[in-house]
Amino acid sequence: MTSLKIGLIGCGFIGRFHSIAIRYLIKQRLIDARYMAVCDFEGERARSFAEITGAELVTSNPRELIESPDVDIVYICVPTAGHKDLVLQAAEQGKHIFCEKPLATNLADVEEMMAAVEAAGLKAGVGLILRHSPILTVLKLLTEDATIGRLMTAVFRDDQFFPIQGHYASIWRKDRALSGSGTLLEHSIHDVDVLRWFGGHVATVTGSIDNFAGHEGVEDLATAHIEFISGGCAELVSIWHNVLRRPSSRRLELFFENALFHIENDFMGPIGYQKHDEEPIVLTEEDVTARYLELIGLPEDRFSGALRYSLEDYFFLNNIARGEDPIPDFRLALEAHRVVDAIYRSAHAAGETMTVG
């Protein structure tokens, strides 16, 4: 495959995010692609997108975009409940897929989507954007030092104002029919994936969910105790609150037998750590950026501006162009969904410990 032909379904908040990224990558010649089609159930919003992107096909019918011979990659950026049908349609038409997280509202649907993509022999990426976070990528490299021993525990707090308001304005997230549930699935599927990245396969979980805002079936507080097969464990707290001027925030602490690491941001920022009997060290944001750019082989001038928010699209589209599997793919997402499903099962069983199967 040489020039990629992209169609995007869903022109809301996350669709705009990807649209800006894709156009930036094309303009900077970091990918060889054309924006061919846009689709949104609101016709005017789709037409507005088309004027900006130059897409030739504008439609409010997703099937028309998916079946177009001028599209070979389908971006799916609609509310979660709509992901499954669009993925199955795209797989049936032999189109490569990028689907926003979470893949679906329940584990059974994710498994069906995974099976359809594999049966069709397609490449399918998912919007677990933290897999391309500079600070987490560098942190992962630091923790691969064999002298620091085994991971003992991770403490992860993720808080964000309820995204039905503010700049997110994702009103659909308070509707269980569209979102499936709340902060654990819709937001902290990222966190579960990160914890699996650092801790490995999960053996058991114990969880709880609570609802303060009162939107039926949509939790705004979730907690989980996670036990890894390796012997370590993790504590996760996920919160949707109403502190509207507070940015989305993640704090992660990792304790190994001979070291500890901590970060206060999930994308850019400093990393603090201490090993053995050494003095504490802080890698500045500039240090982290330089190490990350060296790892991925991009010069600093290509990392400026919008590219720092385009990394998942950059890696996904370049992997598709090379015929390689994207990372993260549906397989990684499925494993995160299995953990989330087990946490929900535990919460609904009054905190009973559940095996992740």
C-alpha positions, 0 to 999 in steps of 0.5 A, a space after each residue: 500500500 502506498 498512498 492511504 485513503 482515509 474515511 472518518 465516521 463521527 465528527 464530534 470531539 474525538 473525531 476533530 482530534 483525529 482530523 486535526 492530527 491526520 491533516 497535520 501529518 499529511 501536511 508535514 509529509 509524515 504520512 502519504 495519505 488522502 482524506 477521502 470521506 467524512 460521515 456524521 449523523 448531523 449532515 451540517 457537521 459532516 459538510 463543515 468537516 469536508 470543507 476543512 479536510 477536502 474530503 470528496 465524499 460527505 455523507 450521513 450514512 456510514 455504510 456509504 463511506 465504508 463501502 466506498 472504493 475510494 476508502 481503504 482505512 475507516 476511522 470510527 469515532 462515534 459513541 461507544 455503543 455504535 462501534 461494534 456494528 461499524 467495525 463489523 461492516 468495515 471488516 466485511 468490506 475488507 477495510 483496515 480499521 482505527 476504532 476509538 476506545 473503548 471498543 464496545 460496551 461489553 466484553 462479548 461484543 469486543 470478542 465478536 469484533 476481534 474475531 471478525 477482524 482476524 477472520 478478515 485478515 485486517 489491521 485494526 488499531 485502537 485509541 489507547 493513546 497512552 501507549 504512545 505517551 512520551 513520559 510513559 514510554 520513557 518510564 517503561 524503559 527505565 523500569 526495564 533495568 534488571 537490577 531494580 528487581 520485581 514490581 511490588 505494587 503500582 498506585 494509580 489515581 486518575 481524575 477528570 471532570 465529568 466529560 459531559 461538560 466543559 470542553 469535552 461536552 460529550 453529553 452522550 456519556 451520561 446515557 448508559 445506552 450509548 456509553 455502556 457505563 462510566 469512568 472505569 470503562 470510558 476513561 480508565 480502560 486507558 489505565 488498565 492497559 497501562 497497568 498491564 503494560 507495566 505489570 503484565 498479565 492480570 490474575 485476579 481483581 477486586 473492585 467497587 463502583 459508585 454513583 454520585 452524579 445520579 446518572 443511572 448505570 454510569 459510575 463516576 467513582 471506581 476502585 480496583 485491587 489488581 493482582 498480577 500473575 508475576 506476584 505484584 499488585 496495583 491499586 486503581 482509583 478512577 474519578 469523574 468529579 465537577 472541578 471544572 478548572 482542573 485538567 484531566 490528571 493521572 498520578 502513577 507510583 511504581 514500587 519495585 524491590 530496589 526502586 520507586 518511580 513517580 509521575 504526575 502527568 500522563 503525556 509530558 512532564 518530569 519523571 522522579 525516581 530513586 534506586 538502591 542507595 542512590 540519591 533521588 533523580 528527576 528527569 525534566 520534561 526536556 530530558 524525557 522528550 529528548 529520550 523519547 525522540 531518540 527512541 522513536 527516531 524523530 527529530 525535534 522539529 518534527 515533534 513540535 506543535 500538533 505532532 505531540 498530539 498526533 502520535 497514535 495516528 502517526 504510528 497507526 498510519 505508518 504501520 498500515 502503510 508498511 503492512 505491519 500490525 498497529 500497536 496498540 491493536 484490538 488484541 491488546 484492547 481485548 485484554 484490557 476489556 477482560 480486566 475491566 469486565 472482571 472489575 465490574 463483575 466483582 463490583 456487582 458481586 459486592 466486592 468478590 474477587 474475580 479471576 480474569 479469564 
